Amino acid sequence: MKYFLNICLIVLIGVNCAIADTGSDLKPENEWIYDYSSKISKKVGLVRFSIFKNKDGNLLEKASYDLQDNNFNRKEAFVYERPLPIGNIVVDSVHPLSLRAYHEFSPYLLLNGDSSQKLDSSSFKKSTPRFSYLDDSGWLFSGQYVGIEKIKFGEREYEASKFKFYGSRPTYLAHCRQGQEGEISSEVWYVKGIDRYVKQVVNTFHCRIAGPGFHLDEEIYQLLPNSSVLAAINEKESLKELDSQKIKIDASKEECKALGFTDKTENFGNCVLRLIK
């Protein structure tokens, strides 16, 4: 895999117009529902991320996984609570029994136009349990802004800012045991007005003994249209369209009056209709 071998500064030229001004706030009633699937472990189902306040009034995130493990024909459901993973971060949700970790890169990239949250890959943080393979001081993380891509979910198509993130750690025979991760990469799409990513594809690879590490899994998170935050942004877009239409109608009325038509007459109405078409 040919990604960045050294930590670098992520270039954000042209990105702010797409994702910096979300125009929304993180609130306890916000919920993001994702369709989840994994290519190799054969798990499918829904994942819900929601915001809540603890007793001290601080915002935290709850991850609720409800999956079907098709390899073993069994359900896998658990809830994991963690500090709100804001900014430049690699974060895990961990099944309390199997200790299986589900990775995400930077779930919330930029919020409310706060330029201080621009991704500087020299300051990657990790929010991972001590037993996780990601809890290793040898990991190096980097990222790259790819550009704007069209992405469709629900009935609409959105412009999304796409990033690639990558992590690797030096491994050797005594340190490279079965199932341990040595490389992880992720493609992430963010849409203006939706605080969490709308799609993420995470690939994990076994640590290297000789040559490239073999592929452990590919996991996909795809935002569903019934998420409350998505409904809110669609409502805002609809209101903008209505405002735009009203402005156009008002301008057409003034033009028809200037042409000599009398307000609230049939000819006046026909004039307005011709102009707004």
C-alpha positions as CSV (number, residue, x, y, z in Angstrom):
1,M,0.0,0.0,0.0
2,K,1.4,3.3,-1.0
3,Y,0.1,6.0,1.2
4,F,2.0,8.5,3.4
5,L,4.9,7.0,5.3
6,N,5.6,10.1,7.3
7,I,3.2,12.3,9.2
8,C,2.1,15.3,7.0
9,L,-0.1,18.3,7.1
10,I,-3.5,17.8,5.5
11,V,-4.2,20.2,2.8
12,L,-7.6,21.8,3.1
13,I,-7.6,24.2,0.2
14,G,-11.2,24.4,-1.2
15,V,-12.7,22.3,1.6
16,N,-14.1,25.0,4.0
17,C,-16.9,25.9,1.6
18,A,-18.0,22.3,1.6
19,I,-17.8,21.2,5.2
20,A,-16.6,23.9,7.6
21,D,-19.9,25.7,8.1
22,T,-22.2,23.0,9.3
23,G,-24.8,25.4,10.7
24,S,-25.9,22.9,13.3
25,D,-25.1,22.1,16.9
26,L,-24.4,18.7,18.6
27,K,-27.4,18.0,20.9
28,P,-28.5,15.1,22.9
29,E,-31.5,14.5,20.5
30,N,-29.2,14.1,17.5
31,E,-28.8,10.6,16.1
32,W,-26.9,9.1,13.2
33,I,-28.1,5.7,11.9
34,Y,-25.7,3.8,9.6
35,D,-26.1,0.7,7.5
36,Y,-23.1,-1.5,8.4
37,S,-21.5,-4.3,6.5
38,S,-18.1,-6.1,6.6
39,K,-16.7,-7.9,3.6
40,I,-14.7,-10.7,5.3
41,S,-16.2,-11.1,8.7
42,K,-19.7,-11.1,7.0
43,K,-21.5,-8.9,9.5
44,V,-24.4,-6.8,8.5
45,G,-26.9,-4.6,10.4
46,L,-27.4,-1.1,11.9
47,V,-25.2,1.1,14.0
48,R,-26.6,4.1,15.8
49,F,-24.5,6.9,17.2
50,S,-26.2,9.4,19.6
51,I,-25.2,12.3,21.8
52,F,-26.0,12.3,25.5
53,K,-25.0,14.3,28.6
54,N,-23.4,12.7,31.6
55,K,-24.1,13.8,35.2
56,D,-21.6,16.6,34.9
57,G,-23.3,18.0,31.9
58,N,-20.6,17.0,29.4
59,L,-21.5,15.6,26.0
60,L,-20.6,12.0,25.3
61,E,-21.3,9.6,22.4
62,K,-23.1,6.3,22.6
63,A,-22.5,3.7,19.9
64,S,-25.2,1.0,19.5
65,Y,-24.3,-1.9,17.3
66,D,-27.0,-4.4,16.2
67,L,-25.4,-6.8,13.8
68,Q,-26.0,-10.3,12.3
69,D,-22.8,-12.4,12.1
70,N,-23.4,-14.5,9.0
71,N,-20.2,-16.5,9.5
72,F,-21.5,-18.0,12.7
73,N,-25.2,-17.3,12.2
74,R,-25.6,-15.3,15.4
75,K,-26.6,-11.9,16.6
76,E,-24.0,-9.4,17.9
77,A,-25.5,-6.5,19.8
78,F,-23.8,-4.2,22.3
79,V,-23.6,-0.5,23.4
80,Y,-20.4,1.4,23.9
81,E,-20.1,4.8,25.5
82,R,-17.1,7.1,25.0
83,P,-16.0,10.7,25.1
84,L,-17.3,12.7,22.1
85,P,-14.6,12.0,19.4
86,I,-14.2,15.5,18.0
87,G,-11.5,16.4,15.5
88,N,-8.4,14.5,14.4
89,I,-8.8,11.1,16.0
90,V,-8.9,7.4,15.6
91,V,-11.6,5.9,17.8
92,D,-12.9,2.4,18.7
93,S,-16.2,0.9,19.7
94,V,-15.5,-2.3,21.6
95,H,-17.7,-5.3,22.2
96,P,-17.5,-5.9,26.0
97,L,-17.5,-9.7,25.7
98,S,-15.5,-10.5,22.6
99,L,-13.3,-7.3,22.9
100,R,-13.8,-7.0,19.1
101,A,-12.9,-3.3,18.2
102,Y,-14.7,-1.4,15.4
103,H,-12.6,1.5,14.2
104,E,-13.5,4.9,12.9
105,F,-11.4,7.8,11.7
106,S,-12.4,11.4,12.7
107,P,-16.2,10.9,12.9
108,Y,-16.7,14.7,13.4
109,L,-14.3,16.5,11.1
110,L,-15.3,20.2,11.4
111,L,-18.1,21.7,13.4
112,N,-19.8,25.1,13.0
113,G,-17.0,26.7,11.0
114,D,-14.5,26.4,13.8
115,S,-11.2,26.6,11.9
116,S,-9.2,25.5,14.9
117,Q,-10.5,22.0,14.1
118,K,-8.7,21.7,10.8
119,L,-7.1,18.3,10.5
120,D,-3.4,18.5,11.2
121,S,-2.1,15.0,10.9
122,S,0.8,15.7,13.2
123,S,-1.6,15.8,16.1
124,F,-3.6,12.6,15.6
125,K,-5.2,11.4,18.8
126,K,-6.4,7.9,19.7
127,S,-9.4,6.9,21.8
128,T,-8.8,3.2,22.0
129,P,-8.8,0.7,24.9
130,R,-5.4,-0.4,26.3
131,F,-5.9,-3.9,25.0
132,S,-6.5,-2.7,21.5
133,Y,-3.9,-3.3,18.8
134,L,-4.2,0.4,18.1
135,D,-2.8,1.1,21.6
136,D,0.8,0.9,20.5
137,S,3.2,3.8,20.5
138,G,4.6,2.7,17.2
139,W,1.5,3.7,15.2
140,L,1.9,6.6,12.8
141,F,-1.2,8.2,11.2
142,S,-1.5,10.5,8.3
143,G,-4.2,11.9,6.0
144,Q,-5.0,13.4,2.6
145,Y,-7.8,15.6,1.3
146,V,-8.9,14.0,-2.0
147,G,-11.5,16.5,-3.3
148,I,-15.3,16.9,-3.8
149,E,-17.3,13.9,-4.8
150,K,-21.0,13.4,-5.5
151,I,-22.6,10.9,-3.1
152,K,-26.2,9.7,-3.0
153,F,-28.2,8.4,-0.1
154,G,-31.9,8.4,0.3
155,E,-33.6,10.3,-2.5
156,R,-31.0,13.0,-2.8
157,E,-27.5,13.5,-4.2
158,Y,-25.0,15.5,-2.1
159,E,-21.6,17.1,-2.6
160,A,-19.2,15.5,-0.2
161,S,-15.6,16.3,0.8
162,K,-13.6,13.1,0.7
163,F,-10.5,12.3,2.8
164,K,-8.2,9.4,3.1
165,F,-6.6,8.4,6.4
166,Y,-3.9,5.9,6.9
167,G,-2.1,4.3,9.9
168,S,0.8,1.8,10.2
169,R,3.2,0.5,12.8
170,P,6.5,-1.2,12.5
171,T,6.2,-4.9,13.2
172,Y,8.5,-7.9,13.5
173,L,8.2,-11.6,14.0
174,A,8.0,-11.6,17.8
175,H,5.5,-8.8,17.8
176,C,3.3,-10.0,14.9
177,R,0.8,-12.5,16.1
178,Q,-2.3,-13.9,14.5
179,G,-5.1,-11.3,14.1
180,Q,-3.0,-8.3,15.0
181,E,-3.4,-5.2,12.9
182,G,-0.3,-3.6,11.4
183,E,-2.0,-1.3,8.8
184,I,-5.4,0.5,8.7
185,S,-6.8,2.8,6.1
186,S,-10.0,4.6,5.7
187,E,-11.9,6.7,3.1
188,V,-14.4,9.2,4.6
189,W,-17.0,11.4,3.1
190,Y,-18.4,14.5,4.9
191,V,-21.4,16.6,3.8
192,K,-22.0,20.3,4.7
193,G,-24.7,20.5,7.4
194,I,-24.3,16.9,8.7
195,D,-21.9,16.9,11.6
196,R,-20.9,13.2,11.3
197,Y,-19.5,11.6,8.2
198,V,-22.0,10.2,5.7
199,K,-19.9,7.3,4.6
200,Q,-16.7,5.6,5.8
201,V,-14.9,2.6,4.4
202,V,-12.3,1.1,6.8
203,N,-9.7,-1.5,5.7
204,T,-7.5,-3.4,8.1
205,F,-4.4,-5.5,7.3
206,H,-2.4,-8.0,9.4
207,C,1.0,-6.8,10.6
208,R,3.8,-7.6,8.3
209,I,6.2,-10.6,8.8
210,A,7.4,-10.6,5.2
211,G,5.9,-8.6,2.4
212,P,2.5,-6.9,2.7
213,G,0.1,-7.9,5.4
214,F,-2.9,-9.8,4.4
215,H,-6.4,-8.2,4.3
216,L,-8.2,-8.7,7.6
217,D,-11.5,-6.9,6.7
218,E,-13.3,-4.1,4.9
219,E,-16.1,-2.4,6.8
220,I,-18.6,0.1,5.4
221,Y,-20.7,2.6,7.3
222,Q,-23.4,4.3,5.2
223,L,-25.7,7.0,6.7
224,L,-29.4,6.2,6.3
225,P,-32.0,8.8,5.3
226,N,-34.0,8.2,8.5
227,S,-31.3,9.7,10.7
228,S,-32.7,12.7,12.6
229,V,-29.8,15.0,11.6
230,L,-30.3,14.2,7.9
231,A,-34.0,15.0,8.2
232,A,-33.2,18.3,9.7
233,I,-30.8,19.4,7.0
234,N,-33.3,18.3,4.3
235,E,-35.9,20.5,6.0
236,K,-33.5,23.5,6.0
237,E,-32.8,22.9,2.2
238,S,-36.5,22.8,1.5
239,L,-37.0,26.1,3.4
240,K,-34.2,27.7,1.4
241,E,-35.9,26.6,-1.9
242,L,-39.3,28.0,-0.7
243,D,-37.6,31.3,0.2
244,S,-35.9,31.4,-3.2
245,Q,-39.2,30.8,-5.0
246,K,-41.0,33.5,-2.9
247,I,-38.3,36.0,-3.9
248,K,-38.7,35.1,-7.5
249,I,-42.5,35.5,-7.3
250,D,-42.3,38.9,-5.6
251,A,-39.9,40.1,-8.2
252,S,-42.2,38.9,-11.0
253,K,-45.2,40.7,-9.4
254,E,-43.2,44.0,-9.4
255,E,-42.2,43.5,-13.0
256,C,-45.8,42.8,-14.1
257,K,-47.0,46.0,-12.2
258,A,-44.3,48.0,-14.1
259,L,-45.7,46.6,-17.3
260,G,-49.1,48.0,-16.5
261,F,-51.0,44.9,-15.3
262,T,-53.4,45.4,-12.4
263,D,-52.8,43.3,-9.3
264,K,-55.2,40.4,-8.5
265,T,-56.5,40.2,-12.1
266,E,-56.4,37.2,-14.4
267,N,-54.0,39.0,-16.8
268,F,-51.8,39.9,-13.9
269,G,-51.7,36.3,-12.7
270,N,-50.8,35.0,-16.2
271,C,-48.0,37.6,-16.4
272,V,-46.5,36.4,-13.2
273,L,-46.7,32.7,-14.2
274,R,-44.9,33.5,-17.5
275,L,-42.1,35.2,-15.7
276,I,-41.4,32.6,-13.1
277,K,-41.3,29.7,-15.5
